[in-house]
Amino acid sequence: MVAFCGAFSSFPGLSNPDRRWSFCLKIVLVMLHLTYVGILFGFDKELIQKTKQAPWYMAVYLLLLVATLAKYFVVSSSSPGYVLDAMRAINETDASRNRETITSTQPASSKNGSVVITINRNQLEKNLLGSVTTSWEKLVMDMYPPGTSVRTVTCTYCNIVQPPRAKHCHDCNKCILQFDHHCVWLGSCVGQGNHCWFWWYLCSETAFSLWTGTLYIQFLISHLSKPWWSYAIVFLLLAVLSICLFFLLLLLIFHSYLILTNQITYEVLRRRRIPYLRNIPEGVFPFSKGACRNSYEFCCARSSMYRMEPLPTALEFEEKLRPYTCSDVLSCRCC
């Protein structure tokens, strides 16, 4: 065991135990997919003949396998949207804007032409740092109701002012924008930056598992005369696949519901513990803009990874609390 850990420690990227665990999980998941496909082709000789007669059928199946694994690695390696990165991006934009303003040339009122404003470099950095911090805090505090204290929205671990729907992940030790959950199989968080990729991965994984289960059922029906041990192996794999498919379908339906209502898993599970959701009745979704617009913004309108949503105003809350009428249904208010 010591030698095994020592072999991993020779790689800088795998010296961290959490990264080693995530790397091993990725290997297990890839081998699990390849095992299901390999056993299917190894036991079912008629499937190979069908592949030769209709190559497009298995070509689409293998393409789905590659797409599923590719989406898994994309979503596991993509950034979930860190609050610190968002703050740095805004800081750099504001700092460059302030630097251009400070070093600009202004027309003079005298006859000497123009005066170039110069400032000490150390003083410039102090001014930029102070203005940047104020700009980030002002940007975030404007998303909360008036009178909200900075201390109540500051992360006690990162010491960063958190925008609404952000949360500190203790596994990643970072604050995540629109924190959904920390996925053990991905080895990272699911947040604003990769939630869309995660949903597409669930779709691809569900389709692959459903197709694989169909092929295994066909094998069991048409090969009852095979040796009992091969039949038992296929039946065991099919049972495990059925359990995985059941949970995949639940996850896909649940996350589709979250997309349509513009919610995140953390808000659903911890609704009574989140200050901005504590006094909102059940069944009222404060960030929802309608099912159609929510779906469009989730899939197509994510122009920025660091897009932050302010809390709805009092008028918007009153509109969301208003019960639906027949005219609202005809006018597609829910959409």
Secondary structure, DSSP 4 states (H G I P E B T S, - for coil): -HHHHHHHHTSGGG-SHHHHHHHHHHHHHHHHHHHHHHHHHHH-HHHHHHHHH-HHHHHHHHHHHHHHHHHHHHHHHS---BHHHHHHHHHHHHHHHHHHHHT-EEE-SSTT-EEE----HHHHHHHHHHHHHHHHHHHHHTTSPTT--TGGGB-TTT--BPPTT-EEETTTTEEETT--EEETTTTEEE-TTTHHHHHHHHHHHHHHHHHHHHHHHHHHHH-TTS-HHHHHHHHHHHHHHHHHHHHHHHHHHHHHHHHHHT--HHHHHTGGGSGGGTTSPTT--TT---HHHHHHHHHT----TT---PPP-HHHHHHHHSPP-HHHHHTTTT-
